Amino acid sequence: MKLIRLIYASSLVEPMSKADIQQILAASQRRNNALGITGYLCVSPTHALQCLEGDRDSVNGLYNLIVTDPRHANATLLRYVEPWRRLFPVWDMGFTPDLATAAPDSARWHDQSGFNPYLVESDLVENVIEALCEQAERVELRA
Ligand SMILES: Cc1cc2nc3c(=O)[nH]c(=O)nc-3n(C[C@H](O)[C@H](O)[C@H](O)COP(=O)(O)O)c2cc1C
């Protein structure tokens, strides 16, 4: 297996409802678990930031499915690397509900509407994600 870490940012068409989030996390628990993909998702009212880790073909396939979801647009790859280990080995999909307030407080990643994940440099995005996920709700199916 070739382990891949893919991190992307996207723009939400409208703020996600609780039902949207529940549906996404339920789908992730089913599909990501079956594919051996782990990861982390954070949303604000305007943006999503997601990390997917697993076999390269599985991650690419899942990413291609996720980007067709009409709830978001302008999915932009921030990072695509072959890491030596996973950042999120135990989460099918760790989740932080409020990217806007949980995000590290660096002015250069903020615009008028708050934290903007498109502004994060590729080589820093893993650090940002690690800081964010300290506040993640643990969705642990794979201890
Ligand atoms: C920002 C975002 C992230 C998503 N992440 C995942 C994911 O990691 N895994 C997944 O199966 N679906 C994810 N989805 C949902 C899928 O686009 C799709 O709705 C879902 O997989 C359909 O599941 P179903 O075929 O079981 O009904 C995500 C959607 C959005 C908007």
Ligand as a Chemical Component Dictionary entry (heavy atoms), coordinates in Angstrom:
data_LIG
# 
_chem_comp.id                   LIG 
_chem_comp.type                 NON-POLYMER 
_chem_comp.pdbx_formal_charge   0 
_chem_comp.three_letter_code    LIG 
# 
loop_
_chem_comp_atom.comp_id 
_chem_comp_atom.atom_id 
_chem_comp_atom.alt_atom_id 
_chem_comp_atom.type_symbol 
_chem_comp_atom.charge 
_chem_comp_atom.model_Cartn_x 
_chem_comp_atom.model_Cartn_y 
_chem_comp_atom.model_Cartn_z 
_chem_comp_atom.pdbx_ordinal 
LIG C1  C1  C 0 -16.758 18.856 3.111  1  
LIG C2  C2  C 0 -17.275 17.456 2.886  2  
LIG C3  C3  C 0 -16.515 16.361 3.321  3  
LIG C4  C4  C 0 -16.970 15.049 3.121  4  
LIG N1  N1  N 0 -16.194 13.995 3.541  5  
LIG C5  C5  C 0 -16.617 12.723 3.314  6  
LIG C6  C6  C 0 -15.817 11.601 3.696  7  
LIG O1  O1  O 0 -14.713 11.724 4.234  8  
LIG N2  N2  N 0 -16.311 10.354 3.443  9  
LIG C7  C7  C 0 -17.527 10.148 2.867  10 
LIG O2  O2  O 0 -17.914 8.992  2.660  11 
LIG N3  N3  N 0 -18.309 11.180 2.501  12 
LIG C8  C8  C 0 -17.877 12.469 2.710  13 
LIG N4  N4  N 0 -18.674 13.524 2.331  14 
LIG C9  C9  C 0 -20.042 13.236 1.849  15 
LIG C10 C10 C 0 -20.070 12.757 0.430  16 
LIG O3  O3  O 0 -19.882 13.848 -0.446 17 
LIG C11 C11 C 0 -21.408 12.066 0.153  18 
LIG O4  O4  O 0 -22.486 12.868 0.576  19 
LIG C12 C12 C 0 -21.532 10.784 0.920  20 
LIG O5  O5  O 0 -20.351 10.052 0.864  21 
LIG C13 C13 C 0 -22.680 9.955  0.350  22 
LIG O6  O6  O 0 -22.800 8.843  1.152  23 
LIG P1  P1  P 0 -23.746 7.646  0.736  24 
LIG O7  O7  O 0 -23.329 7.204  -0.633 25 
LIG O8  O8  O 0 -23.482 6.604  1.767  26 
LIG O9  O9  O 0 -25.136 8.190  0.801  27 
LIG C14 C14 C 0 -18.218 14.833 2.494  28 
LIG C15 C15 C 0 -18.961 15.928 2.063  29 
LIG C16 C16 C 0 -18.505 17.230 2.249  30 
LIG C17 C17 C 0 -19.342 18.395 1.773  31 
# 
loop_
_chem_comp_bond.comp_id 
_chem_comp_bond.atom_id_1 
_chem_comp_bond.atom_id_2 
_chem_comp_bond.value_order 
_chem_comp_bond.pdbx_ordinal 
LIG C1  C2  SING 1  
LIG C2  C3  SING 2  
LIG C2  C16 DOUB 3  
LIG C3  C4  DOUB 4  
LIG C4  N1  SING 5  
LIG C4  C14 SING 6  
LIG N1  C5  DOUB 7  
LIG C5  C6  SING 8  
LIG C5  C8  SING 9  
LIG C6  O1  DOUB 10 
LIG C6  N2  SING 11 
LIG N2  C7  SING 12 
LIG C7  O2  DOUB 13 
LIG C7  N3  SING 14 
LIG N3  C8  DOUB 15 
LIG C8  N4  SING 16 
LIG N4  C9  SING 17 
LIG N4  C14 SING 18 
LIG C9  C10 SING 19 
LIG C10 O3  SING 20 
LIG C10 C11 SING 21 
LIG C11 O4  SING 22 
LIG C11 C12 SING 23 
LIG C12 O5  SING 24 
LIG C12 C13 SING 25 
LIG C13 O6  SING 26 
LIG O6  P1  SING 27 
LIG P1  O7  DOUB 28 
LIG P1  O8  SING 29 
LIG P1  O9  SING 30 
LIG C14 C15 DOUB 31 
LIG C15 C16 SING 32 
LIG C16 C17 SING 33 
# 
